[in-house]
Amino acid sequence: MPHPRIGVAVLTMGNRPAELRALLDSVAGQDIPAARVVVVGNGTPLPGLPQGFIGVELPENVGLTAGRNIAMDELRARGDVDVLVDLDDDGLLIAPDVFTRVAELHAADDRLGIVSFRIADETGLTQRRHVPRLRAGEPLRGGEVTTFLGGGHSLSMRMLDEIGGWPDAFFFTHEETDLAWRALDAGWRIVYEPRLVLQHPRTSPARHANFYRLTARNRVWTAKRRLPALLVPVYLGVWIVLTVARTRSASGLRAWFAGFAEGVRTACGPRRPMRWRTVVRMARLGRPPVI
């Protein structure tokens, strides 16, 4: 199979211009060029872009999920991209062969739907939350997994044509879980490849406004949309216990439970639960869909 053509999508809210420029320079410096690069200004005007890059300016911030779908649709309309690479605007590709490795991985396996990059800070440290499996103490160990990292990853366009894109209404948080579960249920593979590094500052997800509320709401929505009925209360019960045990902020807990209640009482889109054989497959991969 010939090497697939790479398309790149980057979203920005305009608040990290220096980091965005460095990222785009690292994209332009790859040893095989991307067929297309789309930069979406999510409620912000865009700075000058490198020659050949496509800019899309949105009048308001539509969220990570809808913004990435807009970038995806822009790439799809051009008709010359086989694999989509999503990158956070404050990330950096520190090696020039990332796109080469991505292309080789997808070319070697026509059922490879998603490749998750390793996210590391400027010292090379990978936070536990950035290892997409339960055994997070070995960030340099790759292999097949059941989820992926939103900050840096590749997606097969053929897979996206089959299962659909990001869940617009999520805005942000848990969109990777929803997409990953759909991919697995359709028979696609997800691989964590730690040799593909996106350098990213060490951060806490709680820095985002509405993090606790949207995290809880979207977790409930994901369960309602994607899990067999018997597993919905198990999954949500486990996460209630874990959240209470882990969260040190009283205001954060109040926001989390408000989001949980919102998720229970509000519509979340069509319900298409995964098959039980997908549950078994995920369990064999080390992460059944209850934790």
C-alpha positions as CSV (number, residue, x, y, z in Angstrom):
1,M,0.0,0.0,0.0
2,P,1.4,3.4,-0.9
3,H,2.1,5.8,2.0
4,P,-1.1,7.6,2.9
5,R,-1.4,11.4,2.5
6,I,-1.3,13.3,5.8
7,G,-3.6,16.2,6.7
8,V,-3.1,18.3,9.8
9,A,-5.7,20.1,11.9
10,V,-4.9,22.7,14.6
11,L,-7.4,24.7,16.6
12,T,-6.5,27.9,18.4
13,M,-8.3,30.5,20.5
14,G,-5.6,33.1,19.8
15,N,-4.2,33.1,23.3
16,R,-0.9,31.3,22.5
17,P,0.5,33.0,19.3
18,A,4.2,32.2,20.0
19,E,3.4,28.5,20.7
20,L,1.2,28.3,17.6
21,R,3.9,29.7,15.4
22,A,6.4,27.2,16.8
23,L,4.0,24.3,16.2
24,L,3.3,25.3,12.7
25,D,7.0,25.7,12.0
26,S,7.5,22.2,13.3
27,V,4.7,20.9,11.0
28,A,6.3,22.7,8.0
29,G,9.7,21.1,9.0
30,Q,8.6,17.5,8.7
31,D,10.6,15.3,6.3
32,I,7.5,14.5,4.3
33,P,5.2,17.4,3.9
34,A,1.5,17.3,4.9
35,A,-0.8,17.3,1.9
36,R,-3.0,19.9,3.7
37,V,-2.8,21.9,6.9
38,V,-5.9,23.5,8.3
39,V,-5.7,26.0,11.2
40,V,-9.1,26.9,12.8
41,G,-9.4,30.2,14.7
42,N,-12.0,29.2,17.3
43,G,-13.7,32.6,17.9
44,T,-10.5,34.5,17.0
45,P,-8.8,36.0,14.0
46,L,-5.8,34.1,12.8
47,P,-2.2,35.4,12.5
48,G,-0.3,35.1,9.2
49,L,0.1,31.4,8.3
50,P,2.9,29.7,6.5
51,Q,2.5,29.6,2.7
52,G,0.0,26.9,1.7
53,F,-1.7,26.5,5.1
54,I,-5.5,26.9,5.1
55,G,-7.0,29.3,7.7
56,V,-10.6,29.1,8.9
57,E,-11.9,31.8,11.2
58,L,-15.0,31.2,13.2
59,P,-17.0,34.1,14.7
60,E,-17.4,32.3,18.0
61,N,-15.8,29.5,20.0
62,V,-17.7,26.4,19.1
63,G,-15.7,24.1,21.3
64,L,-12.9,21.6,20.6
65,T,-15.3,19.0,19.2
66,A,-17.2,21.1,16.7
67,G,-14.0,23.0,15.7
68,R,-12.2,19.8,14.9
69,N,-15.2,18.6,12.9
70,I,-15.0,21.8,10.9
71,A,-11.3,21.2,10.2
72,M,-12.0,17.6,9.3
73,D,-14.7,18.7,6.8
74,E,-12.4,21.2,5.3
75,L,-9.8,18.5,4.7
76,R,-12.4,16.0,3.4
77,A,-13.7,18.6,0.9
78,R,-10.2,18.8,-0.6
79,G,-10.2,15.1,-1.3
80,D,-6.5,14.5,-1.0
81,V,-6.0,13.3,2.6
82,D,-6.0,9.7,3.9
83,V,-4.9,10.3,7.5
84,L,-5.8,13.2,9.8
85,V,-3.3,14.4,12.4
86,D,-4.8,16.6,15.2
87,L,-2.4,18.7,17.2
88,D,-2.8,21.0,20.2
89,D,-1.8,24.6,19.4
90,D,0.7,24.6,22.4
91,G,2.3,21.4,21.3
92,L,5.5,20.9,19.4
93,L,6.8,18.2,17.1
94,I,10.4,17.8,18.2
95,A,11.4,15.2,15.6
96,P,11.2,15.7,11.8
97,D,10.0,12.1,11.0
98,V,6.6,12.1,12.8
99,F,4.6,12.1,9.7
100,T,6.8,9.5,8.1
101,R,6.2,7.2,11.0
102,V,2.5,7.9,11.1
103,A,2.3,7.1,7.3
104,E,4.2,3.9,7.7
105,L,2.0,2.7,10.6
106,H,-1.2,3.3,8.7
107,A,0.2,1.9,5.5
108,A,1.1,-1.4,7.2
109,D,-2.3,-2.0,8.7
110,D,-5.5,-1.1,6.9
111,R,-7.6,-1.6,10.1
112,L,-5.5,0.8,12.1
113,G,-7.9,3.6,12.9
114,I,-6.1,5.7,15.5
115,V,-2.5,6.2,16.6
116,S,-2.0,7.9,19.9
117,F,1.2,10.0,20.3
118,R,3.2,10.2,23.5
119,I,2.8,13.6,25.2
120,A,5.9,14.8,27.1
121,D,7.0,18.0,28.7
122,E,10.3,19.8,27.8
123,T,12.2,17.5,30.2
124,G,10.8,14.4,28.5
125,L,8.4,13.5,31.4
126,T,5.0,12.0,30.5
127,Q,2.3,12.6,33.1
128,R,0.3,9.5,34.2
129,R,-2.9,11.0,32.7
130,H,-1.2,11.0,29.3
131,V,-0.7,7.3,29.2
132,P,-3.8,5.7,27.5
133,R,-4.0,2.6,29.6
134,L,-4.4,1.6,33.3
135,R,-0.8,0.6,33.8
136,A,0.5,4.2,33.4
137,G,3.9,3.7,35.0
138,E,5.6,2.7,31.7
139,P,5.0,5.5,29.3
140,L,7.6,4.2,26.9
141,R,5.7,0.9,26.4
142,G,3.5,1.0,23.3
143,G,0.9,-1.3,21.9
144,E,-2.7,-1.7,21.3
145,V,-5.0,0.3,23.6
146,T,-8.7,1.2,24.0
147,T,-8.4,5.0,24.0
148,F,-6.1,7.8,22.9
149,L,-4.8,11.3,23.7
150,G,-6.6,14.3,22.3
151,G,-3.5,16.5,22.1
152,G,-1.6,14.5,19.5
153,H,-3.0,11.6,17.4
154,S,-3.7,10.4,13.9
155,L,-7.1,9.2,12.6
156,S,-7.8,7.2,9.5
157,M,-10.1,9.2,7.2
158,R,-11.7,5.9,6.0
159,M,-12.5,5.1,9.7
160,L,-14.0,8.6,10.2
161,D,-16.1,8.1,7.0
162,E,-17.5,4.9,8.6
163,I,-18.1,5.9,12.2
164,G,-18.5,9.7,12.0
165,G,-16.5,12.5,13.7
166,W,-16.4,14.1,17.0
167,P,-19.5,14.6,19.2
168,D,-20.2,18.3,18.6
169,A,-22.3,18.8,21.8
170,F,-19.5,17.6,24.1
171,F,-17.5,20.9,23.6
172,F,-14.5,19.3,25.2
173,T,-13.6,16.4,27.5
174,H,-14.4,12.7,26.9
175,E,-14.7,13.2,23.2
176,E,-11.8,10.8,22.7
177,T,-13.6,8.1,24.7
178,D,-16.7,8.4,22.6
179,L,-14.8,8.2,19.3
180,A,-12.5,5.4,20.5
181,W,-15.5,3.2,21.6
182,R,-17.2,3.7,18.3
183,A,-13.9,2.8,16.5
184,L,-13.4,-0.3,18.5
185,D,-17.0,-1.4,18.0
186,A,-16.6,-1.1,14.3
187,G,-13.5,-3.3,14.3
188,W,-10.8,-0.7,14.1
189,R,-7.5,-0.8,16.1
190,I,-6.1,1.9,18.3
191,V,-2.3,1.9,19.0
192,Y,-0.2,3.9,21.4
193,E,3.1,4.7,19.8
194,P,5.5,6.4,22.3
195,R,8.1,7.1,19.6
196,L,5.8,9.7,18.2
197,V,6.2,12.6,20.6
198,L,4.3,15.8,21.0
199,Q,6.1,18.1,23.4
200,H,3.6,19.9,25.5
201,P,3.8,22.0,28.7
202,R,3.0,20.2,31.9
203,T,-0.6,21.3,32.8
204,S,-3.7,20.4,34.8
205,P,-6.9,19.9,32.9
206,A,-8.7,21.7,35.7
207,R,-7.2,25.0,34.4
208,H,-10.1,25.1,31.9
209,A,-13.3,26.9,32.8
210,N,-16.2,24.4,33.3
211,F,-13.8,21.4,33.4
212,Y,-15.5,19.7,36.3
213,R,-19.0,20.2,35.0
214,L,-18.3,19.2,31.4
215,T,-16.2,16.2,32.6
216,A,-19.1,14.8,34.6
217,R,-21.8,15.7,32.1
218,N,-19.9,14.2,29.1
219,R,-19.0,11.0,31.1
220,V,-22.7,10.4,31.7
221,W,-23.5,11.2,28.1
222,T,-20.8,8.8,26.9
223,A,-22.2,6.0,29.0
224,K,-25.7,6.6,27.9
225,R,-24.7,6.7,24.2
226,R,-22.2,3.9,24.0
227,L,-22.5,1.3,26.9
228,P,-24.8,-1.7,27.1
229,A,-27.6,-0.9,29.6
230,L,-26.2,-3.3,32.3
231,L,-22.8,-1.5,32.3
232,V,-24.1,2.1,32.6
233,P,-24.7,2.1,36.4
234,V,-21.5,0.2,37.0
235,Y,-19.4,2.6,34.9
236,L,-20.9,5.7,36.5
237,G,-20.8,4.2,40.0
238,V,-17.1,3.5,39.7
239,W,-16.4,7.1,38.5
240,I,-18.4,8.6,41.3
241,V,-16.3,6.7,43.8
242,L,-13.0,7.6,42.0
243,T,-14.0,11.3,41.7
244,V,-14.9,11.7,45.4
245,A,-11.6,10.0,46.4
246,R,-9.4,12.0,44.1
247,T,-10.9,15.5,44.0
248,R,-9.5,17.9,46.7
249,S,-11.6,20.9,45.7
250,A,-15.0,21.3,47.4
251,S,-16.1,23.7,44.6
252,G,-14.8,21.3,42.0
253,L,-16.9,18.4,43.5
254,R,-20.0,20.6,43.6
255,A,-19.5,21.5,39.9
256,W,-18.8,17.8,39.1
257,F,-22.1,16.6,40.7
258,A,-24.0,19.4,39.0
259,G,-22.6,18.3,35.7
260,F,-23.4,14.6,36.5
261,A,-27.0,15.6,37.2
262,E,-27.1,17.6,33.9
263,G,-25.9,14.6,32.0
264,V,-28.6,12.4,33.6
265,R,-31.5,14.7,32.8
266,T,-30.4,16.0,29.3
267,A,-30.5,14.3,25.9
268,C,-27.1,13.2,24.6
269,G,-27.8,12.2,21.0
270,P,-28.7,8.8,19.5
271,R,-28.0,5.8,21.7
272,R,-25.9,3.2,19.9
273,P,-24.4,0.9,22.5
274,M,-21.4,-1.2,21.8
275,R,-21.7,-4.9,21.3
276,W,-20.8,-7.3,24.0
277,R,-18.0,-8.7,21.9
278,T,-16.5,-5.2,22.0
279,V,-16.7,-5.2,25.8
280,V,-14.8,-8.6,25.8
281,R,-12.2,-7.2,23.4
282,M,-11.6,-4.2,25.6
283,A,-11.3,-6.4,28.7
284,R,-8.7,-8.5,26.9
285,L,-6.8,-5.3,26.0
286,G,-6.6,-4.5,29.8
287,R,-9.3,-1.9,30.1
288,P,-13.0,-3.1,30.2
289,P,-15.4,-0.2,29.7
290,V,-16.3,0.3,33.4
291,I,-13.1,2.1,34.5
